[in-house]
Amino acid sequence: MAWKTTKAESFFLLTVQSYETVRLTVIHFTIRPHILSPRSKSPLDLTSHVIRQSIYPIAYGGCSDIWKCTLKQDSQSREVAVKSIRPHILGDDEMHTKWKLRQELKVWVPLKHENILPLLGVATGFGRFTALVCPWMDNGTLTSYIEHNRERLLLRDRLELLRDSAAGLFYLHSHSIVHGDFTGYNILVSASGRAQLADFGSSTINVESMETSYWSSSTNSPGTPRWMAPEILTTHDDESSTWVPTEQSDMYSFGSVMLQVCSGEVPYANLQRDAQVLLALYQGRCWGDHGAKRPSAEEALDFLQGELSLL
């Protein structure tokens, strides 16, 4: 007897089959030309100032390894994270990858905001490609911070985390930058409990490694589908038409982060696999006009600051 699939199952299969086309065309950043100006300041080469604290990386991302190091500079030392891109994820076109990495650095270097993870510089010797050096964030990602402090966080603590996240996102949007991968894993928390946005400087690298970002199959580290806007699943008659992240899709993801911070659980916590989340997004059909009615990052920031003023 022939196997019959439901409409929802057929849609999901179509989505997976078209993945190879989507993953190579979706971009994680939309920027104005002036952001990539040749006048942008070059990142500092910190190779001679960075000392590894271990032989092996302390953490592994979807397309990178994270090393915990000590940065010794100007008679001072501080702990830093060194993000090394994993070569086999990026493919064999080394020249193209290096060119994209240079463009990403031009995007990240000019960003200066208290709720944006700063890029301290770059370093070599951690892999085939130039590694990125950032401050070490003691509390890790927002997701892990919420998991470990779920019962201890007060309402003010939660609102301040969301206020910081909204402020960082508003800063990006005010510079015409769309984050495109706004999740609890791409928000880091400092020792003082302040939130900073991260993983926006490697946008074009993430495009090439989308199978470990939007399409993560890990049940222990839920992938981006749990936070992503449902319009990414929209199909078009024109096969050349692809979904591009927008400020509105960022705001849907911000709403998912709000749910996570307030509830203490990742979105769709009852679903173990990302494939189940994708199917739930399709079946929900809450797509509407793809975000036209969603609040802006500025409006979200104003709302959170107002709520904090009442406490």
N, C-alpha and C positions, 0 to 999 in steps of 0.2 A: 504494500500500500504506500502510495507516495506521501511524503511528509508535507504537511501544510503549515504554513506560518501565518501568524496574525499580522495585521497591518503594522502594529508597533514593532514586531520582530523583524519584519521586512525592512522597515525604515532603519532600524539599528544596523542591520547587515549592510544596507546601502551606505550608511555613514562610515562603517569600518572599511568597506571596500574602497571608498573614495578618500581614505585617510592619506594615502601617499601623495595625492594631489594637494590636499588641504595643508598638510604639514610643511610643505615647501613654499607655500604662498602666504600663509598667515604671518603677519608681523606682530611683534610684541611692543613696538614703539611707533608712534607717529610724531614726527618732529618737524619743526620749521627749519629751513635752510640755515638760518643764522646760528642755530645751535651747533651745527657742524662747521662753523667758520674756521678757516685755516689759522685764524688768530687765537684760537682756543689754546689755553696754557697746557703744555705737555705735563704728564704726570711725572712725579719724582721717581728716579730709579733708586730703590731702597735695597738692592741686592746685597750690598756689602754691610748693611745695617741689620739684616734680618737673620735671626738665629733660630733654628728649629728646636722645639722642645721634645720631639720624639722622632723615631726613625720612620714611622708610618703616619699617614694622615689620621687625624682624630675623628673625622666624620666624612661621610660620602654623600654627595648630592646626586641628582639624576644624571648630570653630565660633568661633574667636577669632583675634585677631592679638596677637603678643607684641612689645612695644617694649622695647628696652634703654635705660634712663634713668639719670640721676644724681639721687639724693635728697639735697638740701642742707637740713640741719636742725640747729639748735643748734651752729652753727659747725663742723659735721662734714659730710662727704659720703660716700656709698656708692653702689655700683651696685645698681639694682633692676630687676625685670622688671614691666612693666605689661601686664596681660592685658585686652584690649578685646574684648568680645563683638561678633561680626559680625552686624549687624541682619538681613540677608536670610536668615540661617539660622534665626532665631528666629520668623519669621512676622510678621504684621501687628498682632497684639494687643499693642500697646506697654504699655498699662496693666497687663495681666496679667503681662507679662514683668518689669516694674519691681517688681511685688508679689513675684514669685518671687525676684527678685534680693535683695530686702530680707530674705526668709526665709533665703536661703542665707548671707547675711552674718551673720545671727543665729546660724547653726550654726557658722560658721568662727571668728568672733571669740573665743569662750570657749576654744577649743582651745589648750592650752599644753603642748607636749612637745618634747623635743629632736629627735625623729624625725618631727615634723609640720612641714611648711613653714608658717612663721608668716605671717599676714596683717598687713602693716604699716599698711595703710589703704586708702583709695580715692582716685580722682582723676577729674576730668572733662576733656573736651577731646580724648579719644581715640576718640570715636565717639558713637553715639546714647545708649548706656547707660553707667552708671557703671563705670569700670574698676577692677580689683583690683591693688593694689601689693604685691609680695612681694620678698624678697631675691633677687638674681641668683645663680644657682648655676653656678659656673664650669665644672663638668664635665657639665652638661646632664642628660639623662635617663639612667637606669640602662642602657637599651638601647644608647645611643650610647657610654656610658662603657665598657661591656663590649666593644663592637665595636672601640674604639680601643685598649684595653688588655688584650686577650685573652691575649697571651703574657706580659705583665708582671705580671699579678695573681697573688699568692701565695695559697695556701689560706687563710691567715689573713685576707687582704684580702677574699676572697670570703665567708668566714664572717661577717666583721664587717658587710659590706653586708647579708647576710641577717638577721643579728642586729638591726641597726637597723630593717630593714623589718618584722620580726616585732614589735619593740617598739612601733613606731608603730601597727601593726594591732591589737595587744593593747590599746593605749590607746584606740583608737576603739571597739573592741568593749566595753571596760569602761564606756564612756559610752553604750552602746546605739546606736552608729553603725555601720552597715554601709557599707563603701566602695562596693562594687558595680561598680567598674571598676578593679580592682587589676591593673596591668600594668607592664611594664618602661618604659612611656612615662609613667606617672604616679608614678614614683619618681625623685626628683632627687638628684644627687650633688654635694656641696660641694667646695670646693678641697682640703679636708683628707681627702676620701674618705668622708665620712659621708653616709648615706642619709636622706632625708626624704620622707614621703608627700605627694602633692599632688593637685589636681583632685578633691577631695571636697567643696569648698565650693560648687561649681557643679552640684550633682547634678540639680536639677530642670531646669536649662538643658540638660544632657546628654540628658535624656529627649526633649526636643523635637528634638534634633539627632542622634538615634540612628543615622541613616544614615551619619554620619561617625565613629561610635564603634564600636558593635557590628558595623556593616555596612560598614566601610571597604573600598573596592575597590583601595586603593593597593597595588602590589606592592613599593614601596620602603619603605613604612612599614606593616608588617602591622598589621591592626586587632585589636580586642579578642577576636575568636573564638579567637585563638591562646592566650589565657590563661583564657578563660571556662569556667565549669563546664558540663558537658554537659546538665545538667537544664534549662537554658534552652530546649532543643529539645523538651522534653516537650509532647505534645499532650494535650488534655482533651476529653471529650465535651461538657462545658459550655463554650461559646465565651466566656462571660464570665469564666472562670477563667484567670488570667494568672500568669506566673512573677514572683516578687518576689525580689530578691537577699537572701541570708541570710549569717550569719556562716560557715556551712558552704560556701557558694559562694565567699566570700572566701578560704577556706582552700584550696579547689581552685586558685584563681588564685595563691595564695601558693606552692603546690607547683609550678606552672608557672614562677613566678619563680625558685624554687630550681633547677629544671632549667636555666633560662636562664643563671643565674649560674655554675653548676658546669660546664656544657658550653660556654659562650661563644656560644651560638646561641639565637635565639628559638625557641619551641616550633613544631614542624612546619616547621622550616627548609627541608625538602625540598619543601614545597608553596608555590607562588608566590602563589596567590589565596586569599582568605578563603573563597570558596565551596567550594574544595577542602577547607579545614580543617573547615568545617561538615559536609560530607559524610563526612569521616573520623571526626568526632565521633559522627555517627549510626551509621556502620557499626561503630564500636568497641563500642557498646552497653554501655559500662562505667558504667552509670548507677546501678545498685544502688538503695539506699534514699536517694539524693540527699544524701549527706554525713553521715549519722548516725555513721559510723565514722571520719570525718576528725578529726584532732587539732585542738584549739583553738589559738588564737593564743598563749595562755599556755603551752601544752605545747610548741609550736614554739619559743618564746622560751627556755624552760628547756633544751630539747635543744641549741639552738645555743650557749647560754652554757656548757653542759657540754662541748661539743666544743671550744670556744675555750680552756677551762681546761686542756685536755689538751695544747695546743700549747706 
